[in-house]
Amino acid sequence: MATLNQWVAGSRPRTLPASLVPVVVGTGVAIGADHAIWWRALLAAFVALVLQIGVNYSNDYSDGVRGTDEDRVGPLRLVGSKVAPPKQVLAAALGCFLAAAVAGLVLAAVTTWWLLLVGAVAILAAWFYTGGKTPYGYRALGEVSVFVFFGLVAVVGTVYVQAEELPWEGWLAAVPVGLLACALLVANNLRDIPTDRESGKRTLAVVLGDRRTRILYAACAALPFMFVLALAAPHPWVLIALLAAPLSIPPTQKVLGGASGPALIPVLGETGRLQIAYGLLLAIGLAL
C-alpha cells in the first residue's frame, strides 16, 4: 500500500502548473473584457487540475503495466516501482476523470452543451496518450496533444465559460501557454530518451534525437516572449510578462549545456516556475 506522500509524488506535482496556468491566463482575458465570473473560473481550475492528475496516474498505470517504467531516472512511478498495485492507480486515474467530467458538466449546463464534446475528447486524449493498444504518446504526438489541450483548449475554454465569447486575445495568449506546457514535456522526454528508445517508446524526443530535442526545448522556452510583443500593441500592460524572461535562462542553459539523466530533473521544476511567473504576469497584463 502506497503512502500518502508516494501518492502525491505519483501525481507529479512539478507538472501541475501546466494545468493551472492556462486557467489563470484565460481568466485574465475574461477580466480584461469585463466578463470574469469567479466561481466558473475556480471550477475550470478544478477541472484542469484533476484532469492533469488523472493523466499522470493514467500514464503511470499504462507505462507501468507495459514495463516501460522499470528503469526510469525521473520522479517516482507508483506501478513501475511496485509501491502501488496497478488496479489502485487505474482507479485513481478514473476517479480523477470522473471528477473532471462532473465539474465540466456543471460548466456546460450554465453555458453551452457542446462543451461536453470538448470535455469527452479531452478525457479520451488523456487516456489514449499512453493507454490502449496504440497510444499516440508512443508515436511522437505527445507535444501536439499538450499544445492543443493545455494551450488552446484550456485557455480559450476558460475564457468562454466566463465571457461566453471567443475573443482573439484568448487565442493568441493560448499559443505561448501551450509552448511552455510543451517545454515541460520536452524536458521530461529528453531525460528519458535512452530508456524510451530501449523500450520502443517513440516519443518526439526519440524521433528528433538528443541535439534537436534540446533546440526544441530552447525554442519552446523563448518563443512565448515573442508573443508578448505581439499582444503589446493593443494591450501594452502585457509587457510586464517580460519580467519572467530571466527564469528561462537557468533551465535553457542546462538543456543546451548537455545536462542528461538526473541532471535534467531540476529542469522540470525550473520550467514549472517559469510557467507560473509568465502566466501570472501575462494574466495581470491582459486584465489591466
N, C-alpha and C positions, 0 to 999 in steps of 0.2 A: 504494500500500500504506500503510494507516494505521499510525502508530507506536503503541507500547505505551501511551504517555501519552494518545493520542487514543482508543484502545480503552477505557482506564479512564474518560476523560471521557464517552465514549459510554454507559458503563454507568450514568451519572448517580449518582455516589456520594452526593449530598445526599438522594436518595430512599431510600437503603438502610436508614436507621433504621426505616422503615415495615415492613420485613420482620423485623427482629431484635427490636424492642421487644415484639411480641406473644408471641414465644417466651420472652423474659425474664419477662414478666408471668405467662404460663401456668405457667412453672417455679416462680415464687413461690407460686402457688396450690398446686402439687404439693408443694412443701416444707412449706407450712403444714399440708397434710393428711398429712404424713409419708410421701409416696409418690414422692419425687423419684428418678429414675433418670437419672444424668448423661449416660451415653452416648446415651440416647434423646433427651434434651434437646439435645445437641450435633448429633445427626443431624437433628432437627426444625429447628434453626437453619440447618443446611446446606441443607435443602430450601427453607426460606423465602427464604434469601439468593439461591440460584441461580435460583429461580423469579422473584424480583424482577428480577434482572439479565436474565433471559430476556424478561420483559415489556418492559423498557426497550429491549432490542435489537429485539424484535418490533415495538414501536411505531416505533422509528427506521426499520426496514425498510418497514413498511406506509405510514407517513406520507410517507417519502421517495419511494417509487415512485409515490405519488399526487400528489406535488408540493406537499403542504401544508406542508412544512418549509422551503421555499426562502427565505422572508422572516422566519424566526423570530428573536426577540430573545434567547431564553434560551440554555441550555448547548449545547455542540457536538452536532450531529446528524451521524452518520457518512455516511449516504446523502444527506441534504439538502445537506450541504456538499461532497459528492463526494470525501471523503477515503478512502472505502472503497466497493468495489463492492457493490451490493445483495445479490448471492449470498453474499458473505462475511458480511455482517451477518445474513442469514437463517440461515446455517449456525451462527453463534454463538448465535442465539436458540434454534434447535432443539437444539443441543448442551446448552444450559443446561436446557431442558425435559427432555431425556433424563436428565441427571444427577439432576434432581429426582425423576424417575419411579423411577430405580433406588434412590435412597435411601429414597423413600417405600415402595417395595416391601419393603424390609427392615423398616421400621416396621410395615407391615401384617402381615408374616409373624410378628412377635412379639406382635401384639395381636389385630387382627381384620381379615379380608379386605375388609370393607365400606369400609375406608379407601381402597382402590384406586378406588372410585367417587368418593369425595371428591377424591382427587388428580386423577383424569381430568377431573372438572368444573372444577377449578382451572386445569388446563393449557388446557382449551378456552376458559375465560373469559379467560385471559391472551392467547391468540392472537386471539380474536374481538373484543377491546377495540378494536383498530384494524385487524385483519386481516379477510379475507373480503370479500364483496360488500356486506354490510350491517353494518358494525362498530357495536356498540352504544355505543362511546365517542363516536360521532358523533351519538348520539341522546339525549344528556343523561343517560345511565345510568352514567357512569364512577364517580361518587361512591357510588352504590348498590353497585356491584361492589367498590370499595375497602373500604367499610364491612363488607360480608359476608366478604370473603376475608382482609383484613388486620386485621379486628377479630374477628368471631365465629368464623370457621373457624380462624384461626391461633391464637388464644388457647385456645379450647375444645379444639381438636385437640391442642395441646401438652400440656394437662392430661391429656387422655385417653390419649395414648401412654405417659404415665408412671404415672398413677393407675388407668387403665382404668375410670374412672367420670367422671360429668359433674356435679360439684358446682355449686351455684347461684353460688358466688363466681366461678367461671370465666366464667359467662355475664354476670354483672354487670360484672366487670372488663373484659370484651371490648368493652363499649359505648364507654367513654371512649378506649380504644386505637384503636378504629375511627374515632372522631370526629377524633382527632389525625392519623390517616392521611389522612382526608378533607381536613383543613386543608391538607396539602401539595398535594393535587391542586387544591383550590380556588384556592390562591395561584398555582399554575402556570397554570391556565386563565384566571384573572383577567388575568394578564400577557398572555396570548395572545388575548384577546377580539378585537382588531382584525384580526389575521391569520386567526384561525379563522373569523370571520364572513365575511371576504372569500373564503376558500377553500371555504365551505359546510360547515365542520365545526361542527355544532350541539352544543357542549358545554353542560353545565348553566349555566356562566357566560354563554355567549352567550344562552341562553334567558332567564335571570334578568335579565341586563343588569348594568352596572357597579355601581350602587349596592347592589342587593340581593345581589350576589355578595360585596361587601365585608362586608355584615352577616352573611352566611352564614359567612365565614371567622371573624369575631369570635365567633360562636356556637360553632363547632367548637373554637376555642381556649379558650373559657371554660367550656363545659358539663362537660368532664372533671373539673373541680374540684368540681362539684356531686355527681358520682358518688362522689367520695372521702367526702363526708359521708354518703352512703347506705351505704357499706361500713363506716363507722367504728363503728357501733353494736356489731356482733359482732367487729369487728377494729380496735380503736382505734389500733393502730400505723400503719394506712394514712394517718392524718392527716399523717404526715411528707411525703406527696406534695404537700401544700400548699406546701412549700418551693420547688417548681418554679414556682409561680404568677408570680413576678416575671419569669420568662423569657418569659411570654406577652405582656408589655406592649410591648416594642420592635416585634415584628412586627405586633401588632394596631394600634399607633399608626401605623405606616407604611401599613398597608392602609386604615384608616379615615381617615387623613390625605390620601388621594388619590394615593399613590405609584403610578406606572404605568411600563410598559416596563422598561428596565434597572434602574430604582429598586426593582422588585419582586424582582429576583434574590436579594438578600441575605435576603429573607423566607423563602426556601426553606431556607437554612442555619439561620436562627434558629428556624424551625419544627422542623427536624430536631433541634436541640439541646433544644428544649422536649420533644419526644417522648422523647428519650433520658433526660433528667433525670426526667421524670414517670414513665416506665416503670420505671426503676431504683428510684426511691423507692417506687412502688406495689408493686413486686415484693418489696422488702425488708419493707414493712409487712405484706403478705399472708403472707410467710414467717414473720415473727415472731408 
